[in-house]
Amino acid sequence: MEKFQRKTIFIKKKLQYRYMLLIILSVLVGFAIVFFEFSVAISDAFAKEPALLQPLIDQMSPTMIMFGIKILIYIIFIILFSAVLSNRLAGPIYHFERVCRSIKETGKIRKVHLRKGDQFTTLQKEFNDMLDVLDKKREGTK
């Protein structure tokens, strides 16, 4: 059994970019909802007691800049995480395509071997079992 090692993160770029975009947009929507709820709560409180909240808001201004920087760092982390996660999804698809292309071009049965932690390990087993059956049938007709 050959050991399959992938060296690049972006193998099926279009699929991975769509997957990453979905994850990033989900996180941004979450941020937007929390920000909106926080803004409404502060706005309501400020409308009721402006004199009490003004000193707090004045002190929070420098903290908000740091909060914004932390959000940017978090978004960068989410981008990197989604790239690695999308690789675990797109890599096996790419590998299945390569094996199918190889079988089609050479006629030789070649099994799929995925990395530990990749998605589609059940599909890998079923695919390899199917290849075994086809190989036995082919040998029986010779």
C-alpha positions in Angstrom: 0.0 0.0 0.0 1.5 3.3 -1.1 1.6 6.1 1.4 -0.3 9.1 0.1 1.1 12.5 1.1 -0.4 15.7 0.0 2.0 18.7 -0.1 -0.3 21.5 -1.2 -3.3 22.8 0.7 -5.4 24.0 -2.4 -5.9 21.0 -4.6 -9.4 21.7 -5.9 -9.4 25.4 -5.6 -13.0 26.1 -6.7 -14.5 23.6 -4.3 -12.3 24.7 -1.5 -12.9 28.4 -2.0 -16.6 27.8 -1.9 -16.3 25.7 1.3 -14.1 28.3 2.9 -16.4 31.1 1.9 -19.3 29.3 3.5 -17.5 28.9 6.8 -16.2 32.5 6.8 -19.6 33.9 6.0 -21.2 31.8 8.8 -18.7 33.3 11.3 -19.2 36.8 9.9 -23.0 36.5 10.2 -22.5 35.4 13.8 -20.3 38.4 14.5 -22.9 40.7 12.8 -25.8 39.3 14.9 -23.8 39.6 18.2 -22.7 43.2 17.2 -26.3 44.2 16.3 -27.7 42.8 19.6 -24.9 44.5 21.6 -25.5 47.8 19.8 -29.2 47.7 20.4 -28.7 46.9 24.1 -26.2 49.8 24.5 -28.4 52.1 22.5 -31.4 51.3 24.7 -29.4 51.7 27.9 -27.9 55.0 26.6 -31.3 56.4 25.8 -32.6 55.6 29.3 -29.5 56.8 31.3 -27.1 58.9 29.1 -25.3 60.4 32.0 -24.4 57.1 33.6 -23.2 55.4 30.4 -21.2 58.3 28.9 -18.1 57.7 31.1 -18.2 54.0 30.4 -18.4 54.6 26.7 -15.5 57.1 26.9 -13.4 54.4 28.7 -14.3 51.7 26.2 -13.2 53.6 23.1 -9.5 52.4 23.3 -10.7 48.9 24.2 -12.8 48.8 21.0 -9.7 49.3 18.9 -8.1 46.3 20.5 -11.3 44.4 20.2 -11.3 45.1 16.4 -7.7 43.8 16.1 -8.7 40.6 18.0 -11.6 40.1 15.6 -9.3 40.5 12.6 -6.9 37.9 14.2 -9.8 35.6 14.8 -11.0 36.0 11.1 -7.5 35.1 9.9 -7.5 32.0 12.2 -10.9 31.0 10.7 -9.5 31.4 7.2 -6.6 29.2 8.0 -8.8 26.7 9.8 -11.2 26.6 6.9 -8.4 26.1 4.4 -7.1 23.0 6.3 -10.7 21.7 6.7 -11.5 22.1 3.1 -8.3 20.3 2.2 -9.5 17.3 4.2 -12.6 17.3 2.0 -11.2 18.3 -1.4 -8.0 16.1 -1.1 -9.9 12.8 -1.1 -12.1 13.9 -4.0 -9.0 14.8 -6.0 -7.4 11.5 -5.1 -10.5 9.5 -6.2 -10.5 11.5 -9.5 -6.8 10.6 -10.0 -7.4 6.9 -9.4 -10.4 6.8 -11.7 -8.5 8.6 -14.4 -5.6 6.1 -14.0 -7.9 3.1 -14.2 -9.6 4.5 -17.3 -6.2 5.3 -19.0 -4.3 2.1 -18.1 -7.0 -0.4 -17.4 -5.1 -1.5 -14.3 -7.0 -1.7 -11.0 -5.5 0.8 -8.6 -7.0 1.2 -5.1 -7.7 4.4 -3.3 -5.7 5.1 -0.1 -6.6 8.1 1.9 -4.7 9.8 4.8 -5.8 9.3 8.3 -8.3 12.0 9.2 -9.5 12.5 5.6 -13.2 12.5 4.8 -14.8 9.7 2.8 -13.1 6.7 4.4 -16.3 4.7 4.1 -16.5 5.6 0.4 -12.8 4.5 0.1 -13.7 1.1 1.5 -16.7 0.6 -0.7 -14.8 1.8 -3.8 -11.9 -0.6 -3.1 -14.3 -3.5 -2.4 -16.0 -2.7 -5.7 -12.6 -2.8 -7.5 -11.9 -6.2 -5.9 -15.2 -7.6 -7.2 -14.5 -6.2 -10.7 -11.0 -7.5 -10.7 -12.2 -11.0 -9.8 -14.9 -10.9 -12.5 -12.3 -9.8 -15.0 -10.0 -12.6 -14.0 -12.9 -15.1 -14.3 -13.5 -14.0 -17.9 -9.9 -14.6 -19.0 
